[in-house]
Amino acid sequence: MLTHARSDFPDGFLFGAATSAYQIEGHGFGGAGRAMWDDFAATPGNVVRAEDGARACDHYHRYASDLDLLSDAGFDAYRFSTSWARVMPDGRTVNPEGLDFYDRLTDAMLERGLKPMATLYHWELPSALADQGGWRNRDIAGWFGDFTECVMGRLGDRMYSVATINEFWCVSWLSHFLGQHAPGLRDIRATARAMHHVLLAHGTAIERMRGMGVMNLGAVFNMEWAAPADDSAASVEAAALYDDYYNHFFVSGAFKGTYPDRLVAALGPHLPQGWQDDFATITAPLDWAGINYYTRSLLAGNDGPWPHLHAVEGPLEKTQMGWEVYPQGLHDFLVRTARDYTGDLPIYVTENGMSNADQRVDGTVDDPARIAYFNSHLSAVRDAIAKGVPVKGYMAWSLLDNYEWALGYEKRFGMVHVDFDTLERTPKASWHAFKDMLAR
């Protein structure tokens, strides 16, 4: 069981679960257009078994019963995302079926007493826009602003909160420098431009929503604690550089209108001309910040090309992903983010969870490792709150086992088991643990 109780947290603290559109909806339904993940998955070697999100969890047709799982457990909120390629199959032209789906989904949340926490973009860029350079093209800020106005023109009056883009680092660095996510590039110039343009698109969307009167707007940053692998100067520098391009770059851009000096020195020649002039838009005022947190990395220096670093396997217990379980990192990020960037603004843990090799046995799924993970990270949240950090909510990742991007359907993050042959849902022990906790 979870050793915490709802009553251990401040009044009004929100508990919820998070998902993303492409990972659960089924992209082959409802007039959705081709997304760059469809193209990435169809390219040999990119995704385990070349699996894609065409059916996923079929949430598009099963959303009502999936929302029942949230409300039956006593959760307060549902963090979901809208698919750009569903709403605008070519990136520019509206698909009425797509908007209708999110309209029905929103009403279904409200009928169950769930607060809708929308994320506008969770990586399903329409292929037609990828053909035009995607995140490398400055025009994407305007395209994303138009998409934002379209979606929030329909849904904005019923949202509890709206975030712009999920995990800036993944959209830019993981996808354009490491090449592990769509579009699968390994190009420093493309990376620098994507890093800047993703923030410019974020700020543009915030400005558009402010103009529409949409309330409670925020941004979601993924963070990974960076620590030196040893006491050497090379490892200390490697950890500091990793911390800059993973953790500081995006939150500093959004809240301070600056990029870390190390990154400006390295990426400056590749950033778009006049990038400094965009901070007036990038720093559009926010009402809250979200942190997605899973693990830490131990970094060592090397003699390879910039950034001259690599990760070293750590000694701690690991999840199915091979990620160390390090709850102290969540505490430290909450404290540091409030201290250095956000001040008194509310902070939400917008994703936190673990992948585990769960199996359904005699109609049940026991996942004690996940329960232990949630326990330790909820303790980290409580410790941060006790130090005065204004943490206002915790969203577990994820409600359902789903499409785990380049890892296909192998890795299971859900509190609810999904049989990907029959699509049968089975609440796991972790779901029952939350149900018990939220009743206390």
Buried (B, 14 or more C-beta within 10 A) or exposed (E): EBBBEBEBBEEEBBBBBBBBBBBBBBBBBBEBBBBBBBBBBEEEEBBBEEBBBEBBBBBBBBBEEBBEBBBEBBBBBBBBBBBBBBBBBBBEEBBEBBBEBBBEBBEBBEEBEBBBBBBBBBBBBBBBBBEEBBBBBBEBBBBBBBBBBBBBBBBBEBBBBBBBBBBBBBBBBBBBBEBBBBBBBEBBBBBBBBBBBBBBBBBBBBBBBEEBEBBBBBBBBBBBBBBBBEEEEBBBBBBBBBBBBBBBBBBBBBBBBBBBEBBBEBBEEBBBEEBEEBBEBBBBEBBBBBBBBBBBBBBBBEEEEEBBBBBBEBEEEBBBBEBBBBBBBBBBBBBBBBEEBBEEBBBBBBBBBBBBEBEBEEEEBBBEBBBBBBBBBBBBBBBBBEEEBBBBBBBBBBBBBBBBBBBBBEBBBBBBBBEBEEBEBBBBBBBBBBBBBBEE
